[in-house]
């Protein structure tokens, strides 16, 4: 019997660590630099059949992954830390 190694987005609670998610990139921002010039980030959203997650990549990680994140591609993300957004 094969078990699914991925979690569905709709089952996430407030905080998880070491979660594996498989989904399609549906949105991506440009790189944003902080107004004080100390860092940068970009965001991207991906979705599975049950929901969506917004991810933020900061500084060196943003530089490393910005070109690799392409809208429409399917990605596998693991070892992520999730925080429930309070803006609905």
N, C-alpha and C positions, 0 to 999 in steps of 0.2 A: 504494500500500500504506500503510495506517495502522498506526503503531506505538503501543504502549501507553506513555504518558508516566509511568505510575506504577510503583513498585516493589512487589513482594509482600513482606509482613512476614517470611516465612520465609527470604528471601534476605539479610537484613541481617546484617552482621558486627558487630564491636565498635563502630566509630565511623563515622558517615556525616555528611556535611554537604551541604546542598542536595538533599535527598531529597524526593520528592513521594509522598504516600500518600493513598489514597482509602479510607475505611472508615466503618462505622456505630458510633456512640457506644453502648457497652454498659453503662458505669458512670460515675458522677460523684460526687465527694465534695462536702461543703460547704466553705466557706472556712475555713481554719485559720489562726489568728494565733499567731505565735511566742510562747513564754512570756515572753521579755524585751520583747515589744511592738514590735520593730523591723521586722517585716514579716509578710506573709501569703502563702498559696498555696492552690491547690486542685488536685486530680488528676482526670483522666478517662481512661478506657480506651476504645480503639476497636479494631475488628477488621475484617479482610478475610477472604477465603476461606482464607487460609493461616496466620493467627495473630493475636495481639493485641499492642498497644503501650500502655503506661501513660505518660501525659503529665503534666507538672507545669507550671502557670502561676504565676508569682511577681509579687507587688506590683502595679504598674500594669497589667501584662498580665492578671493575675487579675481586676482590676476591669473591664478592657475586655471580656473574653471570658466571664466567668462566666454571664451571662444568655443568651448566644448558644449555649452548649454545652447541648444538650438530648438526653437519653437517647432513643435510637431514630432520631435524625436522622443522615443521611449527611454526612460532612465531607470536605473536601479540605484537606490540610495540606502545606505546602511549606517549604523552607529550614529544616528541623529538624536538630537535633544529637542524635544517639542515643548512649547509653551502655548497654552491656550490664549488666544487673543481676546482682549476684552472689548474690542471695537467691532460691533456687529452692524 
